[in-house]
Amino acid sequence: MKINLSGHHVDVTDTVKQHVEEKFTKLASHFPTLISLNVIIAKEHGEFDVEVSTNYEGSRIAANGKDAVMYPAIASAAKKLDAALKHRKGHLKADKHAKPEVTAPEIAYEKVQEMDLR
């Protein structure tokens, strides 16, 4: 998986790159069709804002994490992206047109027949 990392008013050092790769390589094992991530780390008004976006199975998915410290902001964005990807994967796996078989009326009918209502 390719990670495009950029900073806005933030120096992107090797340590930051390594931390971002550690957080987001776990996603690559859970979602093998994930090709690339765009990560933007910005600092505005004393708060770090980490924005992560990607295209997954035909739809654009983005997540955002904010914190006063950079590393928790990265972790927050990674967690939110993981949840969004799981949600999208669930939508893709669900067969929305298959109707569940309803057995409740038949069972209820059988129960009523067994009861002595006299």
N, C-alpha and C positions, 0 to 999 in steps of 0.2 A: 504494500500500500504506500502510495506517495503522499507525503505531508508537505504542503506548501505553507511555510510559516513566515509571517511578516509582523513587524512591530510598528506601532504608531506612537511616537513619543516614548518608545521603550527600546533599549538596546537588546537585541536578540543574541545572547551569548551561547556558547557551546553547552553550558549547563542547562539553559532554558530549552535548547533544542533537544537535549537528551531527556529532560523531564517530560516534554510534550510527546516524544516518541514512546516513552515508557507508558504513559497514560493511554495513548491511542492505539498502540499495537495490540492491546487486548481486544479491541473492537475488530481488528482484522481477523482474529481467530474465530470470533463469533459470527461475523458477516463476511464470508470469503469473496463475495461479489463486490465488496466495497473497494473501489479503485483508488480514489484520492480524497483528501481532506484539505480544506482551506482554513487555516487558523490565523486569526488576526488578534494580536494582543495590543490593546491601547490603554493609555493612562490618561484619564481626564478627571479633573477636580479631586485629585488625590486618591482615586479609586481605579483599580485595574478592571478592564472589561475585556473578556475573552469571547470572541465570536468564532464559532465553528460551523462550516457549511459543507455540504456534500450532495451529490446526486446518488440516490439509491433506488434501483429498480424502477426508474422512470419518474421519480419525483424528487424535488429538491427538499432537503431536510436541513434545518439550521438549529443551533442551540447557542445559548448565551449564558455566561457565568460572570458574576461581579463579586469583588471582594476588595478589601483594603490591601491585602497581600496577594502577590501574583500567583503563587502555587495553589492556594485554595481556590482561586478563581478558575485556574486550569482544570482542577479536579471537578469542580462544580459543572463546568461546561462539558467535560467528558461524561459525567454521570447523566446529564440531561440528554446528550446526544445518544447515549446508549439506550435510554428509555424511549426516545423518539424512533430509533431504528427498530427496536423490539415491537413498538406499536405498528410501524409500517409493515414489518414482517408478518405480524399477526393478521393484518388486513389482507395481505397477499395469500396467506395460507388458508384463510377462511373461505369456505364454499358458501357464499351468501344465497345461492339459489336453491340449495337443498333444504327442504322442509323437514323438520323432525317429525318422526312418527308419533302420533298422539295415541297413547294407550289408556288414558284416564277414563274416557267414557265406557270402554269395554270393561275395564276393571270395576268401575262403579256399578255398571249394570249387573255384573256377576255378583258383587257384594249384596246388592239389593235383592237378587233372586235367592241368595242364601239366607237372608234375614227372615225371621218369623214375625211378620207385621200384624198379626191378629190380636 
